[in-house]
């Protein structure tokens, strides 16, 4: 079945990485994939637009189904391959409720990172303000404090002992932060989470290739 | 079981309305609820903060489970009450894939509305630019075109003939747009969708109370 899947992706993009981790977790290796370059604007190519009219990566086809939204792909794959690979939605109502709640809070967490990282791309020069940059950084600082608290209350993973969909969507953004120089000393609980999962098979197998060869900018060092 | 649920909500907030529709669809009437005022800043009250540390509405408790994120509440309720009320995740892989994909695209659709509506609240006066306002309006115009195309290809609902979770999360944002003066002539397919669902029992029963008594501003008239 994995032979019937095609993923167009960009290295280091958390939404792309989520789908890659998911495919590993569900033992769906062997899918077709193609690494494209954001710098060369390949995400606006016809090849991508044919799958994803938004001209964004990931562009993911699973048989005839188009699942470009990373959360959509995760839910669909978990539902269609329930008994294959790792089960990523827990049965217990407690863990399930916590998983869903955290999973959707991740969207806010990720958005706050994106607002800082993409500021100069998104905002034309004449509209940029140091006060906005400062506010975005303060918003991320407050957000990280919240997650340090959340993780302090759980065992290992976001919804308890088991690795779930919440971790599939959260880990890539956490790794991105550390890649951008986030301080482990100032964020010890997030650092512990990061270190406990970075060698998990599904994550190691899909680690962004260009992260291995080039260092990231120190954008998050003083957050 | 509904007696064990508490929803703190604000009138006209699409995320609050999603949970209200969901509770009706799953025949979970009789839950505790309290209407709070955004204008009076009641979403920052201790009562809300005790459930939702972000100080946002909805604040939703289902037994001991906290599900403030509207998507989290929808998924949890659907999963816990599978055989009660209407089934909102279709079995067919085709409809399911389409439902998930659209459901998560709704987040982008809704975000583009929010960026326009909250611009003056979010952005301090000295950082506001007409060019940014214009860009936000163009982004929503392009987004609406995409959804006109999507809806043109389906029967009645977002993922086909059946009302699904995708409609639970989409409808409140569509209704919000028409409340703000969106032109039916310029958006005939969205208007058809809106008109075909506005009298659905779950939607009618939860219609934002202040919308019935006061007209909305004409903010979206020229989109």
Interface residues (C-beta under 8 A of the other chain):
Chain A: X53 X54 X62 X63 X64 X65 X66 X67 X68 X69 X70 X71 X72 X73 X75 X76 X79 X80 X89 X93 X94 X96 X97 X98 X100 X101 X103 X104 X105 X107 X108 X123 X124 X126 X127 X129 X131 X132 X146
Chain B: X53 X54 X62 X63 X64 X65 X66 X67 X68 X69 X70 X71 X72 X73 X75 X76 X79 X80 X89 X93 X94 X96 X97 X98 X100 X101 X103 X104 X105 X107 X108 X123 X124 X126 X127 X129 X131 X132 X146
